[in-house]
Amino acid sequence: MKKTGKTLTLSGQLPRRQFQQQLFRDPHTVLEYSNVLDINRAWKVKSFATWIQETPAEMGFTGECYFTVDCQLSTDNIPSNLMWNNAGDNRAIGWGNLAYNANRAAYKPMTPAGEIPRSLDNSTYWLHPDHVIQNKLTISAHAFGSNESENATYVLNYIVELEEVEISPTESIVFNIKSKAQDLET
C-alpha cells in the first residue's frame, strides 16, 4: 500500500435523530466509491470527528442533564445491535465517544437567565490502523442521557479526512472481502 498524496475531506450532518433511538439500524452513507475501473486505488481514513452544535433548549431539554453520543465509521451497514460498536467486526473501522454536560452551575456567571449552557466534557476517537475503503463509508450514532433526554432530538455534525492509497490487485481482493466480512470472533 502506497500513499498517492491526494486527500479528500467530507463533512456534513446526520439527519435529526431522537435520543435513545437505536441508530445502528440507520447508518448515514458519507462516501460511495466505485473502483470498478481502477481496483488499484482506494481510500484510508486519516481522522474523523463529530459534534453537536445545538443548545440544550434547541434539542428539547427542559432541565440540566448529562448526555453521551457514541459514533461509528464502517465500510458496510451493520444491522445488528450485538455487532454495533464491536471492534471484532471487520466492517467497523472507527469509533468515537462524546460526553456533554448541560449544567448551569459550572457557567453561572456567564449564563443568561433561563438558558442552560452545554459543554463538551470529553471526546475520544479510535481508528483501526489496517483498513481500506473501496466501496462505501458510513457513519452511525447512538445518543443517550438522563431522563431529560426522553423526547430530545439532536443533529450530529461530522468531518472525515481521507487519503488516497494505491494498492495491488491482491490487496484489493483482500480489502474487499474484509470490508464485507462480519465478526471475527464467531
Order of alpha helices (4+ residues) and beta strands (2+ residues): beta-beta-beta-beta-alpha-beta-beta-beta-beta-beta-beta-alpha
